Amino acid sequence: MEIKDVENLAEMSKIELTDTEKQQIFKDMDGILGYVKQIEEVQVPDMIIEYKLRNIWREDDSERGPACAGRAEFSADLIKGQFPDKDGYYVKVKKVL
């Protein structure tokens, strides 16, 4: 990385930097990139990662047990019922800018 890269990033970000700020950002970026290189060198033994995918909106009695006793039941209908403005399966919310 060079100081020119910092200047290009500042230009793309539409920010103005003084020479001192450019040098500080260059120093910080150099440290960050060095840390990333250090992380890349970590050796991870072969691992088997298993993901359990499930639909949390689906009524699924097979996974319920004593651990779920006494807890409130959530369903899509319960949540949709709390929205004043809805259209079928969709809930309408205010526009977020």
C-alpha positions in Angstrom: 0.0 0.0 0.0 1.2 3.5 -0.8 0.1 7.0 0.1 -1.4 7.3 -3.4 -3.8 4.5 -2.4 -4.9 6.6 0.7 -5.5 9.6 -1.6 -7.6 7.5 -4.0 -9.7 6.1 -1.1 -10.2 9.7 0.2 -11.2 10.8 -3.3 -13.7 8.0 -3.7 -15.1 8.7 -0.2 -15.5 12.4 -1.1 -13.4 13.5 1.9 -10.6 16.0 2.1 -7.5 15.0 4.1 -4.5 17.0 5.2 -1.1 15.5 4.7 -0.9 14.7 8.4 -4.2 12.8 8.2 -3.1 11.0 5.1 0.1 9.8 6.9 -1.9 8.7 9.9 -4.4 6.8 7.8 -1.5 5.2 5.9 0.1 4.1 9.1 -3.3 2.7 10.5 -4.0 0.9 7.2 -0.5 -0.6 7.2 -1.1 -2.0 10.7 -4.5 -3.3 9.7 -3.2 -5.1 6.6 -0.3 -6.5 8.6 -2.8 -8.0 11.1 -4.9 -9.4 8.2 -1.7 -11.1 6.9 -1.1 -12.5 10.3 -4.6 -14.0 10.4 -4.2 -15.5 6.9 -1.2 -17.4 8.2 -3.2 -19.3 10.9 -3.4 -23.0 10.2 -6.8 -24.5 10.8 -6.9 -28.3 11.0 -9.5 -30.1 8.9 -12.9 -29.5 10.5 -16.3 -30.8 9.8 -18.8 -28.0 10.3 -22.4 -29.0 10.5 -25.2 -26.5 10.1 -28.7 -27.3 11.3 -31.0 -25.3 9.0 -34.6 -25.0 10.0 -37.5 -22.7 9.3 -38.2 -20.8 12.5 -41.7 -19.8 11.3 -42.8 -23.3 10.7 -44.8 -25.0 13.4 -42.5 -27.9 14.2 -43.5 -30.2 17.1 -40.7 -32.6 16.6 -38.2 -30.3 18.1 -40.2 -29.2 21.1 -39.6 -30.8 24.4 -39.3 -30.0 28.1 -36.9 -27.1 27.4 -39.7 -25.2 25.6 -42.3 -25.7 28.4 -43.8 -22.5 29.7 -42.3 -20.3 27.0 -44.5 -18.1 24.8 -45.4 -19.6 21.5 -44.4 -17.5 18.5 -45.9 -17.9 15.0 -46.1 -15.9 11.9 -49.8 -15.2 12.5 -49.1 -13.9 16.0 -46.5 -11.5 14.7 -48.5 -10.4 11.7 -51.5 -9.8 13.9 -49.6 -7.1 15.8 -49.2 -5.0 12.6 -52.0 -2.5 11.9 -51.3 -2.4 8.2 -50.8 -5.7 6.3 -51.5 -7.2 2.9 -51.7 -11.0 2.9 -48.4 -12.4 4.0 -46.7 -8.9 3.9 -46.7 -6.3 6.6 -46.5 -2.6 5.7 -44.1 -0.3 7.5 -43.1 3.3 7.2 -40.6 4.2 4.5 -37.0 4.2 5.8 -34.6 6.6 4.2 
